[in-house]
Amino acid sequence: MCAGTNGNIVEVKGLSREFDEKKALKEVDFILPQGVVMGLVGENGAGKTTLIKHLLGLLRAQSGSVRVFGQDPVKDPVSVLSRIGYLSEDREMLDWMTLDELMAFTAAFYPDWDWKYADHLVDTFRLDRKNRICNNSRGQRAQAGLILAVAHHPDLLLLDEPSSGLDPIVRRDILSEIIHAVTDAGKTVLFSSHLLDEVERVADTVTLISGGKMILTSPMDDLLNNYREFQVKLPQTVSSFPSLPGLLRAEGKDNEWTVLVDSNPDVFKNLLQTKNIQMLSERHLSLNDIFIAKVGRPVQNDNEEF
């Protein structure tokens, strides 16, 4: 697999994009290393889909640069797209075809199409090969779309809300196949979703985006280990919590406060002791908790506007 000069599959530098004078992306710097499953998380209209469209070469950078496998996807669409698997929330397919016809049509574009693997997925999902795509349920369409995205063993898999609107069983099946498809072969995945519990379970690394800006990128384990919520009691009544290194947010009154921390929790607890602040309880934060703490609002379930 050919990556960029730094071993990254994707490298985006200073990428900005406007739609009708509204900034969809603002000076985005983004990298996706080889062999990583990255979760891309953001509220509706944050710019997740816009970023993915740039990676596919569907949008030309207005400023900044986009490189996939070290190439510009707009200038070299054939060489880039031949190595990408893509599943969108819309799951646009040739609805008048049967599944067999659609797989044969798609396989003609990919020399590495793996019929044995495609047949395995059809059997796993219990899909009717002779049924026209237009007659399939939403879940069956998503499963068919995943087959088309992964059966040629792409080096990069782009998943834009792949399990949105699906029931839990279909979501589980799709996610398990995604994990199987990429972890066994060391492939690279960018997985955009508003279902943060799924991202937390699947992704090695997570990137938070809000208002077109990259908020943070971190290995998932580091993120979940460092972010904590503490219930604390100060030695005296205060109107505002003292400013401490690693403190993200504090809420409370008098001498009892709830504080969120985004640094090494052991270091912060030692700091509390030096300030004679009593720790009453400690809680690990979920990815959803962290997103709300950083952005100030939860991820919504509606379709993204960009």
N, C-alpha and C positions, 0 to 999 in steps of 0.2 A: 504494500500500500504506500503510495506516495503522499507524504504530508508536506506542509509548508516548511520553510527554512528552519523553524524552531520546533519541528515535530508536532505542529498543530494542524488539525484537519481544517479548521476554520480560523481565519484571522480577519477581524473587522477593526478598522481604525478611523476614528473621527467621523463616523457615519451619521449624517443628519438627513431628515426627510420632512417635507411639509405637504399637507393636503389642504387646499383652500385656506392658506395662511395659518393653518394650525399645525404646530410641530408634533409629528408623530414619533420621531427619533431625534435625540439631541446629543450630538457629539459622542456617539456610542463607541466605546472600545470593548471588544468582545473576542475571546479566544475559546476554542473548543479543542482540547488535546485529543490525540489519538487514543482509542480504546476506552473512552469515558462515556458514561450515561449521564447526561446533564439535564436537569429539570429547569425549565424556563418558566418562572412564576411572575404574574403581574395581574393587576386589576383590569377590567374591561377598558379597552382603548389605551392600554399601557404601551403598545407597540410591538407585542410579541409576534403577531402575524406579519406585520410589516417587516420585521427583521428576517423572518423565515422566507418571505417573498424575495428579499434581496439575495439570500443565499441560493435560491433557486434561479436567480437571474430574471425573475419576473418584473423586478423593479431595478432601474438603474440608479446608482448612488448619485444624489444631487451634490453631496460633498462627502469627502472621505473616500475610503477604499474598502472593497470586499474581496477576499480571496478564499476559495474553497479548493483544497488540494493544491494550494499554491497558484491557482489560476483565477482569472476573472470570469465568473459565471455568465456575465452578459456577453463577453467577447468569445468565450470558449464553451458555449452551451452544450454541445454534443459530448465533449470529453468529460465535462463536469456532471451533467445529468445522467450519463450512462452509469455512474458510480453512486447515484443517490436513490434511495427509496423514500417515497413521500406518501403520507396519509394525512388528509385534511379532515376537518370537522364536516365539511360539505360532502365529502366522498363522491365527487363528481366522476361518473363512469358512463360508459356507453350502455344506457339502460335497456336498449332493445336487444342486446346480445344475451345469450345464456352464459352461465359461468364458464363452461367449457370453451365457448367461442371467445369470451373475453380473455381468458388465460392464453389461448393460442395466439390471439391478436397481440397481446402484450409480450409474449415470449419471443415474437419475431424481432423485437427491438433490442433484446438482451441476449448476447451469445452465451452468457453464463446462467441462463434460466435453468433452474433445477426442477424438472418435472416430478422427480421422486419426492422432493420436499413439498412442492405445491400439492401433490396428491395426498401427502400426509396431513397437511393442514386442512384440506377439504374434508377428509375423513374425521379429523379431530373436531372440527366445527360442525360436522354433520350437515353439510350444505348439499343442496340438490344441484348437480351439475347441469341438468337440463332446464332448470328454472330460469326464466329471464330475470335479469337484475332488477327491472322495474317492479317485479312481483315479490321481491324480498322485503323482509322487515328491516327496520333501521339497524338492528343488531347484526343481521345477516349481511347487510351492505357493508358495515364496518369490518366484518370478518373477511368478506371478499376483497375489500380494499387493502386489508393487511396482507393478504396472500400476494396481491399484485405488487405490493411495496417491498416484500422481503424475499420472494422466491428466486430472485436473481442475485441474492447474497450481496447487497450493496455495502460499500465501505462506509457510507454515511446514511443513517436513517433519520429522517425529519418527520416528527409526529406532532401535528398541530391539533390539540384537543382531540386525540384519537378515541377517547371513551366518553365524550360528552353526550349526554342524553341516553346512555345505554343502561340496561339493568345490571345489577351487581354481578350476576353470573357471567354475562357476556364480557363485562369489564375485566373480570378476573381471568377469563380465558384469553382475551387479547393481551393483557399485560404479561401473563405467564409465557405466551409465545414470543412476545417482544424480548423478554429477559432471556429466553432460551436461544433466540436467534442471534443475539448480540454477545452474550457473555461467553458462549462456547467458542465463538470465532474471534473474540476480541474486537468487535466492530465498535463504531462510534455512533452515539445517538443523541439527538436534541429532542427533548420531550416537553412540549408545552401543554400545560393543563391548569385549570382552576381547581381541580380536585387535589388539594394539597396533601391529603393523607396518602394518595397514590404516589405522588412525587416523592414524598418522604420515604416510601417503601421501596421505590424502584431506583431512584437516582443516586449516583456516586457523588455528584456535585450539583449545587443549585445556584442559579443566578436569579436575583430579584430585579425586576424592572418596574418603574413607576413613572408615569407621565413622560415616557420616552427616554428616561435616563436610567442608566445602570446603577442600582443602589448598592449591591454587593455581589460577589461571587465567592463561594467557599465550598470546600469538601463538606458533604452532608454531615459526616460524623463530627467534624470540628464545630460546625454550626450548632448542632444539637447539644454538644457537650459544653460549649461556652455560654450559651444563653440560658440564664436562670432567673427565676423570680424568688425574691426573699421577702418574708415578713419580718420586720425588725422593730426594735423598741429603742428609742434614743434615751439618754440619761436625763434629758430635759425637754420641755415643750419648745417646738420651733415652728415658725410660719412657712419655712421652705427647707427642703432637705439639703444638707451640705453637698457641695460639688465634690465628687470623688472620681478618680480614674476608673473607667470601665462602666460608669453609671449611664444607662440609656434613658431611663424614665423613673420618676418617683411620684407616687400618689399617696395622700394620707393627710392627717392633721394631728396637732398636738405632738405626742411623742411616739405614735404608732404609724408606720409607713409600709407601703408595698413598693419595692424597688425592682427594676429590671436591669440586668447586667449583661453586657455583651463581650466580656473578657474572661480570662481565666477565673473561674469561680473560687478556687482555693486562695488565690492571691487577694480577691475581693473580701473573702471571709476574714483573712488575716488583717486586712485593712480595717474592717469593722471592729475587730478586737482592739486595735490600737486607738480607735476613737471611742472606746467604751460603749459601742452600740451592740445591743443584744440581738442575736439572730433567733427568731421564734420558729420559723419554718423555711423550708427550701423546696422549690419545685422546678423540674425540668420543663422547658417550653417546647411545644410542638412547632412544626414549621408554620402552621397557621397563626399561632401566637406570635412568632417572630415576625411574620409578615405584617401583622397588625401593629406591632410595636415599631417597626421601621417606617411603615407607610401611613399608619393612622386610621386605616379602614380595612375591612375584610375583603377578600376576593369575592366577586359576584359571579353568578352562574349564567348570566346572559351572554349572548354572542358579542365578541369584540367588535368594535365599530371600525377598526382599521384592518 
